[in-house]
């Protein structure tokens, strides 16, 4: 039974995709259905009040002009008939901004009703305002409906032309309708393509930002793992060797040292099990010592040798006061700040400032205005994301932005427990 239901559903989908079914649905939407919501309403870029006040005012003025023109014209129309013609000329224009299909239906109705016996020397059955207004409505509608509906709009619009227009003028009018249909379809397809490209670019940018955040978090987790594993290993070794290094250690104290060492080993095992998935199988373990604040001088010297004018202003730092994760984060922030200055502000003077407080470390990298403009290949912008992730992972803050003199600065506040820094 389930197989039969599935087969019936597939058959229905096939029928619904048949060209005849598509054409019938398009005809129903064209004649009776509601207007499809346009991708971008007319005047969407205008501010809120002007978006509605401006069209209403313009259309009201236009309607008053058309009514006056129709009533006071010399087309031989009685005043009630002239008012009817003017009203049916203005009505489609009023509905055009929000209901284009409704405006087209009113236009076709006006073309069929608002006709008069023209003189022999004039072969047009409509007043000039009605003819021009109908062309304007049709031009907007064909650019805002999909292709199946567009075909029916053009086909139905030819009915008044074939039945009311003089044979000598039918061919030019039909050619005009065909040209409007082709241009409107091209405009709509171009607009849809631009919207799709913009949406895809936004999705790609978000995915790139998310990937950058995940990569930087993975890197931070790896480095934190290395730092914590180093200290936990020291705790385990010190606890295991304490009974041998110290004399006359009571048995309860020796047992306590053994328990501490066992707890440290268990913590290392659990941490490596949880964070081991963050390491690439091809890269292998990272056994090199992690940099800290004492390595800033060597990094600045390397930047100077590369041609970057850097000034380093670092207060004397007590290694026991600043925890290793904070020192590593400060080093990486300075490293990325120098790289960004070299990439985006070539030739600018750079100043690196590191200040230690009672419970936090302040890091600032600023550069003067660039002497030359950056090249087109100036990076993907992941550096600021990485620096912000490093600061926030330690509970700190990070700011970046241009300076009043045209330079640029990044600053981070990295908190730490001053009393526990010697652990």
C-alpha positions in Angstrom: 0.0 0.0 0.0 2.8 2.4 0.9 4.5 1.6 -2.4 1.3 2.4 -4.2 0.9 5.7 -2.4 4.5 6.6 -3.2 3.9 5.7 -6.9 0.8 7.9 -6.9 2.7 10.8 -5.4 5.4 10.5 -8.0 2.7 10.4 -10.7 1.1 13.6 -9.4 4.5 15.4 -9.4 5.0 14.3 -13.0 1.6 15.6 -14.0 2.1 18.8 -12.1 5.4 19.4 -14.0 3.7 18.8 -17.4 3.8 21.9 -19.6 0.0 21.9 -20.0 -0.5 21.8 -16.2 2.1 24.6 -15.8 0.3 26.7 -18.5 -3.1 26.2 -16.9 -1.8 27.2 -13.5 -0.2 30.3 -15.0 -3.5 31.1 -16.8 -5.4 30.8 -13.5 -2.9 33.1 -11.7 -3.0 35.6 -14.6 -6.8 35.9 -14.7 -8.0 35.1 -11.2 -5.1 34.4 -8.9 -3.5 36.9 -6.4 -0.4 38.9 -7.3 2.8 37.0 -6.4 4.8 38.9 -3.9 7.5 40.7 -5.9 11.2 40.1 -5.1 11.7 43.8 -4.4 8.8 46.3 -4.2 8.8 49.4 -6.3 10.6 52.3 -4.5 11.9 49.9 -1.9 15.0 52.0 -1.4 13.1 55.1 -0.5 12.7 55.9 3.3 9.5 54.7 5.0 7.3 57.8 4.8 8.4 58.7 1.3 7.9 55.1 0.1 4.1 55.6 0.4 3.7 59.4 0.3 5.6 60.0 -2.9 3.8 57.4 -5.1 0.4 58.5 -3.7 1.2 62.2 -4.4 2.5 61.5 -7.8 -0.3 59.3 -8.9 -2.9 61.7 -7.5 -1.4 64.5 -9.5 -1.3 62.4 -12.5 -4.9 61.2 -12.1 -6.1 64.8 -11.7 -4.2 65.8 -14.9 -5.6 62.9 -16.8 -9.1 63.6 -15.7 -8.8 67.2 -16.6 -7.2 66.3 -20.0 -10.0 63.8 -20.8 -12.9 66.0 -19.7 -11.7 69.2 -21.4 -10.5 67.5 -24.6 -12.3 67.8 -28.0 -12.7 64.1 -28.6 -16.5 64.4 -28.6 -17.1 62.6 -25.3 -20.0 63.5 -23.0 -18.9 64.6 -19.5 -20.0 61.4 -17.8 -18.3 59.2 -20.4 -15.1 61.4 -20.1 -15.1 60.9 -16.4 -15.5 57.2 -16.8 -12.6 57.1 -19.3 -10.4 59.1 -17.0 -11.2 57.0 -13.9 -10.4 53.8 -15.8 -7.2 55.3 -17.1 -6.0 56.3 -13.6 -7.2 53.2 -11.7 -4.5 50.8 -13.1 -1.8 53.3 -12.3 -2.9 53.5 -8.6 -2.8 49.7 -8.3 0.5 49.3 -10.2 3.1 49.7 -7.3 1.7 46.9 -5.1 -0.6 44.9 -7.3 0.9 44.8 -10.9 -1.4 41.9 -12.1 -4.5 43.7 -10.8 -3.3 46.9 -12.6 -2.9 44.9 -15.8 -6.4 43.4 -15.5 -7.9 46.9 -15.0 -5.9 48.0 -18.1 -7.3 45.3 -20.3 -10.8 46.0 -19.0 -10.3 49.7 -19.8 -9.0 49.0 -23.3 -12.1 46.9 -24.0 -14.6 49.4 -22.5 -13.1 52.8 -23.0 -13.4 53.0 -26.9 -15.0 55.5 -29.1 -15.7 56.0 -32.7 -12.6 57.9 -33.9 -12.8 60.1 -37.0 -11.8 58.6 -40.3 -8.4 60.2 -40.2 -7.6 58.7 -36.8 -7.5 54.9 -36.6 -6.9 54.6 -32.8 -9.9 53.5 -30.6 -8.4 54.9 -27.4 -7.6 58.2 -26.0 -3.8 59.1 -25.9 -3.7 59.0 -22.0 -5.3 55.6 -21.9 -2.9 54.3 -24.6 0.2 55.6 -22.9 -0.9 54.5 -19.5 -1.6 51.0 -20.8 2.0 50.8 -22.3 3.4 51.9 -18.9 1.4 49.3 -17.0 2.4 46.6 -19.4 6.1 47.5 -19.3 6.1 47.2 -15.5 4.1 44.0 -15.3 6.2 42.1 -17.8 9.3 42.9 -15.7 7.7 41.6 -12.5 6.0 38.3 -13.3 7.5 34.9 -14.1 7.7 33.6 -17.7 4.5 31.4 -17.8 2.4 34.3 -16.5 4.3 36.7 -18.9 3.2 34.6 -21.9 -0.5 34.8 -20.9 -0.2 38.5 -20.1 1.1 39.2 -23.6 -1.4 36.8 -25.3 -4.4 38.3 -23.6 -3.1 41.9 -24.2 -3.2 41.2 -27.9 -7.0 40.6 -27.8 -7.9 44.3 -27.7 -5.3 45.0 -30.3 -6.6 42.4 -32.8 -10.2 43.3 -32.3 -10.2 47.1 -32.0 -7.1 48.5 -33.6 -7.2 49.4 -37.3 -5.5 46.7 -39.5 -2.9 49.2 -40.7 -1.7 49.7 -37.1 -1.9 46.2 -35.7 1.6 45.1 -36.7 3.5 48.0 -35.0 1.4 47.5 -31.8 2.1 43.8 -31.8 5.8 44.4 -32.4 5.8 46.8 -29.4 4.1 44.2 -27.2 6.7 41.6 -28.2 9.6 44.0 -27.6 8.2 44.9 -24.1 7.9 41.2 -23.3 11.4 40.4 -24.3 13.0 43.4 -22.5 10.8 42.7 -19.4 11.9 39.1 -19.2 15.5 40.0 -19.6 15.2 42.6 -16.8 13.5 40.2 -14.4 16.1 37.4 -15.1 18.9 39.9 -14.6 17.4 41.0 -11.3 16.9 37.4 -10.1 20.5 36.6 -11.0 21.8 39.6 -9.1 19.8 38.7 -6.1 20.9 35.0 -6.2 24.6 36.1 -6.5 24.2 38.5 -3.6 22.6 35.8 -1.5 25.3 33.3 -2.4 28.0 35.8 -1.6 26.5 36.5 1.8 26.3 32.7 2.5 29.9 32.3 1.4 31.0 35.2 3.6 29.2 33.8 6.6 30.6 30.3 6.0 34.1 31.8 5.7 33.7 33.7 8.9 32.4 30.6 10.7 35.2 28.5 9.4 37.8 31.1 10.5 36.3 31.1 14.0 36.3 27.3 14.2 39.9 27.1 12.9 41.1 29.7 15.4 39.3 28.0 18.3 40.9 24.7 17.3 44.3 26.3 17.2 43.7 27.9 20.6 42.5 24.7 22.1 45.6 22.9 20.8 47.9 25.5 22.3 46.0 25.5 25.6 46.2 21.7 25.7 50.0 21.9 25.3 50.3 24.6 28.0 48.1 22.8 30.5 49.6 19.4 29.7 53.1 20.8 30.5 52.0 22.2 33.9 50.1 19.0 34.8 53.1 16.9 33.9 55.2 19.0 36.2 52.7 18.6 39.0 52.7 14.8 38.5 56.5 14.6 38.5 56.9 16.8 41.5 54.3 14.9 43.4 55.9 11.5 42.5 59.5 12.6 43.4 58.7 14.6 46.5 59.0 11.6 48.9 62.5 10.9 47.5 63.6 14.5 47.5 62.4 15.3 51.0 63.6 13.5 54.1 61.5 12.1 56.9 58.2 12.3 55.0 55.4 10.7 57.1 53.5 7.9 55.5 50.2 9.8 55.3 52.0 12.7 53.5 53.7 10.2 51.1 50.3 8.7 50.3 48.9 12.1 49.7 51.7 12.8 47.2 51.0 9.6 45.4 47.3 10.5 45.2 48.2 13.9 43.8 50.4 12.4 41.2 47.7 9.9 40.2 45.1 12.6 40.0 47.4 14.6 37.7 48.0 11.6 35.5 44.3 10.9 35.2 43.6 14.6 34.4 46.2 14.4 31.6 44.7 11.2 30.2 41.1 12.7 30.2 42.3 15.9 28.7 44.3 14.2 25.9 41.3 12.0 25.2 38.9 15.0 24.9 41.3 17.2 22.9 43.1 14.6 20.9 40.5 14.9 18.1 41.5 18.5 17.5 44.9 17.3 16.3 45.4 16.3 12.6 46.5 12.8 12.1 49.1 13.9 9.6 50.6 16.8 11.6 51.6 14.8 14.6 52.0 16.2 18.1 53.4 19.6 18.6 56.4 19.3 20.9 58.0 22.7 20.3 57.9 25.1 23.3 55.2 27.7 23.1 56.3 31.3 22.8 55.6 33.9 25.5 56.4 37.5 26.3 60.1 36.9 26.5 60.1 36.1 22.8 58.6 39.5 21.8 62.1 41.0 21.3 63.2 38.3 18.9 59.9 38.7 16.9 60.3 42.4 16.7 63.9 42.1 15.6 62.8 39.8 12.8 60.2 42.3 11.7 62.8 45.1 11.6 65.1 43.0 9.5 62.1 42.5 7.1 61.9 46.3 6.7 59.1 47.1 9.2 59.9 50.0 11.5 58.8 48.7 14.9 59.2 50.3 18.3 58.8 47.9 21.3 57.7 49.3 24.6 57.5 46.4 27.1 57.6 46.7 30.9 59.8 44.2 32.8 57.6 41.1 33.1 57.7 38.6 35.9 57.4 35.2 34.3 55.8 33.8 37.5 53.2 36.5 37.5 51.8 36.2 34.0 50.3 32.7 33.3 51.5 30.9 30.2 48.2 31.1 28.3 48.1 34.9 28.8 51.7 35.2 27.6 51.0 33.0 24.6 47.8 35.0 23.7 49.7 38.3 24.0 52.5 37.0 21.8 50.1 35.8 19.1 48.1 39.1 19.2 51.4 41.1 18.7 52.4 38.7 15.9 49.1 39.1 14.0 49.1 42.8 14.6 52.6 43.2 13.0 51.5 40.9 10.1 48.4 43.1 9.5 50.5 46.3 9.7 53.0 44.9 7.1 50.2 43.7 4.9 47.8 46.7 5.0 50.1 49.6 6.0 53.3 49.0 4.2 56.0 51.6 5.3 54.1 52.8 8.3 55.8 53.1 11.7 54.5 50.5 14.2 54.5 50.7 18.0 54.0 47.7 20.2 53.1 48.4 23.9 52.7 45.8 26.6 51.8 46.8 30.1 51.3 44.5 33.1 48.7 45.5 35.7 47.8 44.0 39.1 45.3 41.5 37.5 45.7 41.9 33.7 48.0 42.4 30.8 47.4 45.2 28.2 48.6 44.7 24.7 48.4 47.4 22.0 49.7 47.4 18.4 49.2 50.7 16.4 50.6 52.0 13.2 50.8 55.4 11.6 49.1 56.2 8.3 50.4 54.0 5.4 52.8 55.5 2.9 51.5 53.4 0.1 48.1 51.9 -0.7 47.6 48.2 0.1 47.5 45.8 -2.8 44.4 44.0 -3.9 45.7 40.7 -2.4 45.5 42.0 1.2 44.4 39.0 3.1 41.1 37.4 4.0 40.4 39.3 7.2 40.7 36.4 9.6 43.4 38.0 11.7 41.1 40.2 13.7 38.7 37.2 14.2 41.6 35.2 15.6 42.8 37.9 18.0 39.3 38.5 19.3 38.8 34.8 19.9 42.1 34.6 21.8 41.2 37.6 24.0 37.6 36.4 24.7 38.7 32.8 25.4 40.7 34.2 28.4 37.8 36.4 29.6 39.4 39.6 28.2 38.4 42.2 25.7 39.6 43.2 22.2 39.1 46.3 20.2 40.3 47.3 16.7 39.7 50.3 14.6 41.2 53.3 12.8 42.8 56.2 14.6 42.0 59.9 14.1 45.3 60.5 12.3 44.6 57.8 9.8 46.5 55.0 11.4 45.1 51.8 12.9 45.3 50.2 16.3 44.4 46.9 17.9 44.2 46.6 21.7 43.5 43.7 24.1 43.1 43.4 27.8 44.0 39.9 29.0 43.0 39.3 32.7 44.7 36.9 35.0 44.7 36.0 38.7 47.7 38.0 40.1 47.7 36.0 43.3 47.7 32.7 41.5 50.2 33.5 38.8 53.0 31.6 40.6 51.3 28.3 40.5 
